């Protein structure tokens, strides 16, 4: 018996449900990676508050070309300055974003497992 994501008589051909699951995985994984990059930038800035003329990191987020999801790239801020409140808030936001994406990923995984059990 073949999994439900493969159409009968056409091995290697995915159903729209399987493509949606892969797209969901791609989106949630890129979201988790973006959150980790954001958390790393906030941690970097918080750890380096005291040096004079320290320029923190700022993040650029963009849609991934040819795929679902986002990419996040850190760069140096143009001006030096202390933004510790913003960095702490950014770290909390990154944590919550990571947890939200992880929840979606786990639910998708659970639903795919249930679908395979039903059709298998």
Residue frames as a rotation matrix with the C-alpha (Angstrom) as fourth column:
UNK 1
0.588 0.809 0.000 0.00
0.809 -0.588 0.000 0.00
0.000 0.000 -1.000 0.00
UNK 2
-0.403 -0.753 0.520 1.42
0.735 -0.605 -0.306 3.40
0.545 0.259 0.798 -0.94
UNK 3
-0.656 0.123 -0.745 1.14
0.551 -0.596 -0.584 6.54
-0.516 -0.793 0.323 1.16
UNK 4
0.360 0.930 0.077 -1.77
0.782 -0.256 -0.568 8.87
-0.508 0.265 -0.820 0.46
UNK 5
0.285 -0.288 -0.914 0.58
-0.237 -0.945 0.225 11.58
-0.929 0.152 -0.338 -0.77
UNK 6
-0.829 -0.542 -0.137 1.38
-0.295 0.215 0.931 9.48
-0.475 0.812 -0.338 -3.88
UNK 7
0.097 0.902 -0.421 -1.31
-0.932 -0.066 -0.356 9.19
-0.349 0.427 0.834 -6.54
UNK 8
0.286 0.098 0.953 -2.24
-0.030 0.995 -0.093 5.67
-0.958 -0.002 0.288 -7.54
UNK 9
0.682 -0.031 0.730 -0.43
0.661 0.452 -0.599 4.53
-0.312 0.891 0.329 -10.68
UNK 10
0.652 -0.471 0.594 1.90
0.151 -0.687 -0.711 7.51
0.743 0.553 -0.377 -10.73
UNK 11
0.506 -0.508 -0.697 4.78
0.858 0.211 0.469 6.97
-0.091 -0.835 0.542 -8.30
UNK 12
-0.553 -0.819 -0.153 6.55
0.818 -0.568 0.086 10.14
-0.157 -0.077 0.985 -7.30
UNK 13
-0.466 0.483 0.741 3.53
0.200 -0.759 0.620 12.36
0.862 0.437 0.257 -8.03
UNK 14
-0.911 0.088 -0.403 2.39
0.392 -0.116 -0.913 14.24
-0.127 -0.989 0.071 -4.95
UNK 15
0.094 0.987 0.133 -1.16
0.949 -0.129 0.288 15.23
0.301 0.099 -0.948 -4.16
UNK 16
0.109 0.017 0.994 -2.05
0.046 -0.999 0.012 18.83
0.993 0.045 -0.109 -3.40
UNK 17
0.967 0.239 0.090 -2.22
-0.089 -0.013 0.996 17.87
0.239 -0.971 0.009 0.31
UNK 18
0.513 -0.847 -0.141 1.41
0.828 0.445 0.340 16.71
-0.225 -0.291 0.930 0.24
UNK 19
-0.179 -0.561 0.808 2.51
0.705 -0.646 -0.292 19.87
0.686 0.517 0.511 -1.58
UNK 20
0.520 0.441 0.731 0.66
-0.186 -0.778 0.601 21.98
0.834 -0.448 -0.322 1.00
UNK 21
0.960 -0.194 -0.199 2.35
0.259 0.363 0.895 20.07
-0.101 -0.911 0.399 3.82
UNK 22
0.096 -0.981 0.170 5.78
0.995 0.090 -0.046 20.61
0.030 0.174 0.984 2.25
UNK 23
-0.066 -0.048 0.997 4.98
0.328 -0.945 -0.024 24.31
0.943 0.325 0.078 1.76
UNK 24
0.857 0.421 0.299 3.86
-0.162 -0.331 0.930 24.58
0.490 -0.845 -0.215 5.38
UNK 25
0.686 -0.677 -0.268 7.09
0.686 0.477 0.550 22.92
-0.245 -0.561 0.791 6.50
UNK 26
-0.151 -0.764 0.627 9.14
0.885 -0.387 -0.259 25.31
0.441 0.516 0.735 4.40
UNK 27
0.224 0.323 0.919 7.33
-0.002 -0.943 0.332 28.35
0.975 -0.076 -0.211 5.77
UNK 28
0.976 0.202 0.079 7.52
-0.078 -0.012 0.997 27.27
0.202 -0.979 0.004 9.41
UNK 29
0.472 -0.871 -0.137 11.18
0.862 0.424 0.277 26.25
-0.183 -0.249 0.951 9.19
UNK 30
-0.242 -0.550 0.799 12.15
0.657 -0.699 -0.282 29.55
0.714 0.457 0.531 7.58
UNK 31
0.525 0.512 0.680 10.15
-0.178 -0.715 0.676 31.34
0.832 -0.476 -0.284 10.28
UNK 32
0.942 -0.236 -0.239 12.01
0.315 0.368 0.875 29.45
-0.118 -0.900 0.420 13.00
UNK 33
0.046 -0.975 0.219 15.35
0.995 0.026 -0.091 30.27
0.083 0.222 0.972 11.36
UNK 34
-0.039 0.014 0.999 14.36
0.266 -0.964 0.023 33.95
0.963 0.267 0.034 11.13
UNK 35
0.875 0.404 0.265 13.42
-0.157 -0.281 0.947 33.94
0.457 -0.870 -0.182 14.81
UNK 36
0.664 -0.699 -0.264 16.76
0.706 0.470 0.530 32.37
-0.247 -0.538 0.806 15.75
UNK 37
-0.195 -0.724 0.662 18.63
0.836 -0.476 -0.274 34.98
0.513 0.500 0.698 13.70
UNK 38
0.281 0.411 0.867 16.64
-0.072 -0.892 0.446 37.73
0.957 -0.188 -0.221 15.43
UNK 39
0.991 0.067 -0.119 17.32
0.103 0.201 0.974 36.23
0.089 -0.977 0.193 18.85
UNK 40
0.287 -0.958 -0.018 21.03
0.956 0.285 0.072 36.01
-0.064 -0.038 0.997 18.04
UNK 41
-0.194 -0.311 0.930 21.12
0.486 -0.854 -0.184 39.67
0.852 0.417 0.317 16.97
UNK 42
0.662 0.497 0.562 19.36
-0.245 -0.565 0.788 40.77
0.709 -0.659 -0.252 20.17
UNK 43
0.884 -0.382 -0.269 21.73
0.441 0.494 0.749 38.67
-0.154 -0.781 0.605 22.30
UNK 44
-0.007 -0.918 0.397 24.73
0.951 -0.129 -0.282 40.15
0.310 0.375 0.874 20.46
UNK 45
-0.010 0.073 0.997 23.52
0.115 -0.991 0.073 43.68
0.993 0.115 0.001 21.07
UNK 46
0.896 0.383 0.227 22.71
-0.189 -0.134 0.973 43.08
0.402 -0.914 -0.048 24.74
UNK 47
0.682 -0.692 -0.237 26.12
0.713 0.559 0.423 41.46
-0.160 -0.458 0.875 25.35
UNK 48
-0.329 -0.865 0.378 27.90
0.928 -0.371 -0.042 44.45
0.176 0.337 0.925 23.79
UNK 49
0.694 0.711 0.111 26.14
0.669 -0.694 0.267 47.40
0.267 -0.111 -0.957 25.45
UNK 50
0.704 -0.367 -0.608 29.21
0.386 -0.520 0.762 48.92
-0.596 -0.771 -0.225 27.14
UNK 51
-0.285 -0.894 0.345 31.81
0.877 -0.098 0.470 49.45
-0.386 0.437 0.812 24.39
UNK 52
-0.120 0.216 -0.969 31.93
-0.085 -0.975 -0.207 53.07
-0.989 0.057 0.135 23.22
UNK 53
-0.285 0.089 -0.954 30.54
-0.885 -0.407 0.226 53.74
-0.368 0.909 0.195 19.75
UNK 54
-0.792 0.070 0.606 29.04
0.135 0.989 0.063 50.25
-0.595 0.131 -0.793 19.57
UNK 55
-0.419 0.680 -0.601 26.74
-0.908 -0.300 0.294 49.83
0.019 0.669 0.743 16.59
UNK 56
-0.206 0.444 0.872 24.16
-0.385 0.783 -0.490 47.13
-0.900 -0.436 0.010 17.12
UNK 57
-0.948 -0.049 0.315 22.75
0.235 0.560 0.795 44.79
-0.216 0.827 -0.519 14.53
UNK 58
-0.182 0.928 -0.324 19.67
-0.739 -0.346 -0.578 45.45
-0.648 0.134 0.749 12.47
UNK 59
-0.510 0.077 0.857 17.78
0.290 0.953 0.087 42.81
-0.810 0.292 -0.508 10.53
UNK 60
-0.462 0.396 -0.794 16.55
-0.865 -0.400 0.304 42.78
-0.197 0.827 0.527 6.97
UNK 61
-0.397 0.424 0.814 13.77
0.076 0.899 -0.432 40.31
-0.915 -0.110 -0.389 6.24
UNK 62
-0.395 0.241 -0.886 12.70
-0.895 -0.318 0.313 39.32
-0.206 0.917 0.342 2.73
UNK 63
0.717 0.653 0.244 10.61
-0.520 0.734 -0.437 36.68
-0.465 0.187 0.866 0.99
UNK 64
-0.249 -0.794 0.555 12.67
-0.077 0.587 0.806 33.73
-0.965 0.158 -0.207 -0.20
UNK 65
-0.169 0.105 -0.980 13.03
-0.948 -0.290 0.132 33.70
-0.270 0.951 0.149 -3.97
UNK 66
-0.311 0.090 -0.946 11.36
-0.661 0.695 0.283 30.69
0.683 0.714 -0.157 -5.58
UNK 67
-0.603 0.119 -0.789 10.19
0.493 0.833 -0.251 29.21
0.627 -0.540 -0.561 -2.28
UNK 68
0.556 0.797 0.238 7.72
0.171 -0.389 0.905 29.82
0.814 -0.462 -0.352 0.50
UNK 69
0.491 -0.341 -0.802 9.07
0.869 0.133 0.476 31.50
-0.055 -0.931 0.362 3.59
UNK 70
0.967 -0.191 0.166 11.42
-0.190 -0.982 -0.021 34.28
0.167 -0.012 -0.986 4.61
UNK 71
0.194 -0.949 -0.250 15.12
0.830 0.294 -0.474 34.93
0.523 -0.115 0.844 4.96
UNK 72
0.994 0.084 -0.075 16.66
0.112 -0.772 0.626 37.21
-0.006 -0.631 -0.776 7.58
UNK 73
0.227 -0.958 0.175 20.03
0.739 0.053 -0.672 38.90
0.634 0.282 0.720 7.24
UNK 74
0.690 -0.047 -0.723 21.75
0.579 -0.565 0.589 40.85
-0.436 -0.824 -0.362 10.04
UNK 75
0.162 -0.691 0.705 23.84
0.657 -0.457 -0.600 43.95
0.737 0.560 0.379 9.31
UNK 76
-0.603 -0.462 -0.650 25.51
0.792 -0.439 -0.423 46.71
-0.090 -0.770 0.631 11.35
UNK 77
0.563 0.774 -0.290 23.38
0.759 -0.623 -0.189 49.68
-0.327 -0.114 -0.938 12.36
UNK 78
0.376 -0.388 0.842 24.35
0.587 -0.603 -0.540 52.94
0.717 0.697 0.001 10.67
UNK 79
0.153 -0.251 0.956 24.64
-0.510 -0.848 -0.141 54.87
0.846 -0.466 -0.258 13.95
UNK 80
-0.728 -0.399 -0.558 26.08
0.286 0.562 -0.776 53.85
0.623 -0.724 -0.295 17.34
UNK 81
-0.337 0.608 0.719 23.72
-0.790 -0.598 0.135 53.86
0.512 -0.523 0.682 20.28
UNK 82
-0.985 0.052 0.166 22.14
-0.081 0.710 -0.700 51.94
-0.154 -0.703 -0.695 23.12
UNK 83
-0.243 0.949 -0.203 18.77
-0.827 -0.093 0.554 50.36
0.507 0.303 0.807 22.41
UNK 84
-0.960 -0.273 0.063 18.64
-0.262 0.796 -0.546 47.84
0.099 -0.541 -0.835 25.24
UNK 85
-0.336 0.908 0.248 14.85
-0.427 0.088 -0.900 48.09
-0.840 -0.409 0.358 25.68
UNK 86
0.377 0.436 -0.817 14.35
-0.918 0.061 -0.392 47.42
-0.121 0.898 0.423 21.98
UNK 87
-0.459 -0.649 -0.607 16.79
-0.691 0.690 -0.215 44.50
0.559 0.321 -0.765 22.13
UNK 88
-0.898 0.188 0.397 15.00
-0.211 0.609 -0.764 42.86
-0.386 -0.770 -0.508 25.07
UNK 89
0.104 0.987 -0.120 11.63
-0.564 -0.041 -0.824 43.35
-0.819 0.153 0.553 23.37
UNK 90
0.177 -0.126 -0.976 13.12
-0.959 0.200 -0.200 41.91
0.221 0.972 -0.086 20.16
UNK 91
-0.845 -0.522 -0.114 14.38
-0.468 0.826 -0.313 38.85
0.258 -0.211 -0.943 22.02
UNK 92
-0.574 0.714 0.401 10.93
-0.175 0.372 -0.912 38.22
-0.800 -0.594 -0.088 23.51
UNK 93
0.359 0.698 -0.619 9.28
-0.773 -0.150 -0.617 38.70
-0.524 0.700 0.486 20.12
UNK 94
-0.229 -0.537 -0.812 11.76
-0.876 0.478 -0.069 36.27
0.425 0.695 -0.580 18.52
UNK 95
-0.943 -0.089 0.320 11.06
-0.261 0.796 -0.546 33.67
-0.206 -0.599 -0.774 21.22
UNK 96
-0.145 0.978 0.148 7.31
-0.267 0.106 -0.958 33.95
-0.953 -0.179 0.246 20.68
UNK 97
0.316 0.192 -0.929 7.70
-0.937 -0.088 -0.337 33.80
-0.146 0.977 0.152 16.90
UNK 98
-0.666 -0.626 -0.405 9.81
-0.661 0.747 -0.066 30.66
0.344 0.223 -0.912 17.19
UNK 99
-0.825 0.380 0.418 7.27
-0.083 0.650 -0.756 28.99
-0.559 -0.658 -0.504 19.49
UNK 100
0.176 0.932 -0.317 4.36
-0.555 -0.172 -0.814 29.90
-0.813 0.319 0.486 17.19
UNK 101
0.118 -0.211 -0.970 6.14
-0.964 0.209 -0.163 28.46
0.237 0.955 -0.178 14.15
UNK 102
-0.889 -0.458 -0.005 7.08
-0.434 0.847 -0.307 25.33
0.145 -0.271 -0.952 16.12
UNK 103
-0.426 0.818 0.387 3.42
-0.247 0.306 -0.919 24.84
-0.870 -0.488 0.072 17.09
UNK 104
0.454 0.576 -0.680 2.31
-0.799 -0.076 -0.597 25.04
-0.395 0.814 0.426 13.45
UNK 105
-0.290 -0.661 -0.692 5.08
-0.856 0.503 -0.121 22.62
0.428 0.557 -0.712 12.44
UNK 106
-0.930 -0.062 0.362 4.07
-0.271 0.782 -0.561 20.09
-0.249 -0.620 -0.744 15.12
UNK 107
-0.035 0.994 0.106 0.36
-0.387 0.084 -0.918 20.33
-0.921 -0.073 0.382 14.24
UNK 108
0.347 0.092 -0.933 1.13
-0.938 0.036 -0.345 19.79
0.002 0.995 0.099 10.55
UNK 109
-0.662 -0.675 -0.324 3.26
-0.649 0.734 -0.203 16.78
0.375 0.076 -0.924 11.42
UNK 110
-0.740 0.461 0.490 0.51
-0.191 0.554 -0.810 15.35
-0.645 -0.693 -0.322 13.62
UNK 111
0.286 0.899 -0.332 -2.12
-0.611 -0.096 -0.786 15.87
-0.738 0.427 0.522 10.91
UNK 112
0.049 -0.343 -0.938 0.05
-0.942 0.296 -0.157 14.18
0.332 0.892 -0.308 8.25
UNK 113
-0.911 -0.399 0.107 0.59
-0.408 0.825 -0.391 11.22
0.068 -0.399 -0.914 10.57
UNK 114
-0.349 0.874 0.339 -3.15
-0.233 0.269 -0.935 10.91
-0.908 -0.405 0.109 11.17
UNK 115
0.386 0.482 -0.786 -3.81
-0.857 -0.127 -0.499 11.10
-0.341 0.867 0.364 7.43
UNK 116
-0.393 -0.611 -0.687 -1.33
-0.795 0.602 -0.081 8.31
0.463 0.514 -0.722 6.74
UNK 117
-0.909 0.101 0.403 -2.90
-0.214 0.718 -0.662 6.17
-0.356 -0.689 -0.631 9.47
UNK 118
0.025 0.999 -0.035 -6.40
-0.446 -0.021 -0.895 6.65
-0.895 0.038 0.445 8.04
UNK 119
0.559 0.206 -0.803 -5.46
-0.827 0.064 -0.559 5.91
-0.064 0.976 0.206 4.43
UNK 120
-0.463 -0.831 -0.309 -2.88
-0.820 0.534 -0.206 3.23
0.336 0.158 -0.928 5.28
